């Protein structure tokens, strides 16, 4: 802008304005390029996350089906009679014991 005061004729002023316009145009072009790159990166990241979530959805759906079937079999076994109740209790106790053994072993390996 200080160059404007030094300019003596309209040709010099136009030249100064033209240089300033080109500089600002280049600056704007670089900013637009950066924004475009950022938008494409966000798009790619969003697509990757959507694929990941879709995979998790199908995993949870299959796990839900597996757990539903297990619960139905467990309920059928619990309702079927006295002998099965004894078996059910022994399986439950065994699972609790296995859980505590595994937690003990894991705590020993961490220390």
Secondary structure in CASP SS format (residue, H / E / C, confidence):
PFRMAT SS
TARGET T0000
AUTHOR 0000-0000-0000
METHOD secondary structure of the structure
MODEL  1
X C 1.00
X H 1.00
X H 1.00
X H 1.00
X H 1.00
X H 1.00
X C 1.00
X C 1.00
X C 1.00
X H 1.00
X H 1.00
X H 1.00
X H 1.00
X H 1.00
X H 1.00
X H 1.00
X H 1.00
X H 1.00
X H 1.00
X H 1.00
X H 1.00
X H 1.00
X H 1.00
X H 1.00
X H 1.00
X H 1.00
X H 1.00
X H 1.00
X H 1.00
X H 1.00
X H 1.00
X H 1.00
X H 1.00
X H 1.00
X H 1.00
X H 1.00
X H 1.00
X H 1.00
X H 1.00
X H 1.00
X H 1.00
X H 1.00
X H 1.00
X H 1.00
X H 1.00
X H 1.00
X H 1.00
X H 1.00
X H 1.00
X H 1.00
X H 1.00
X H 1.00
X H 1.00
X H 1.00
X H 1.00
X H 1.00
X H 1.00
X H 1.00
X H 1.00
X H 1.00
X H 1.00
X H 1.00
X H 1.00
X H 1.00
X H 1.00
X H 1.00
X H 1.00
X H 1.00
X H 1.00
X H 1.00
X H 1.00
X H 1.00
X H 1.00
X H 1.00
X H 1.00
X H 1.00
X H 1.00
X H 1.00
X H 1.00
X C 1.00
X C 1.00
X H 1.00
X H 1.00
X H 1.00
X H 1.00
X H 1.00
X H 1.00
X H 1.00
X H 1.00
X H 1.00
X H 1.00
X H 1.00
X H 1.00
X H 1.00
X H 1.00
X H 1.00
X H 1.00
X H 1.00
X H 1.00
X H 1.00
X H 1.00
X H 1.00
X H 1.00
X H 1.00
X H 1.00
X H 1.00
X H 1.00
X H 1.00
X H 1.00
X H 1.00
X C 1.00
END
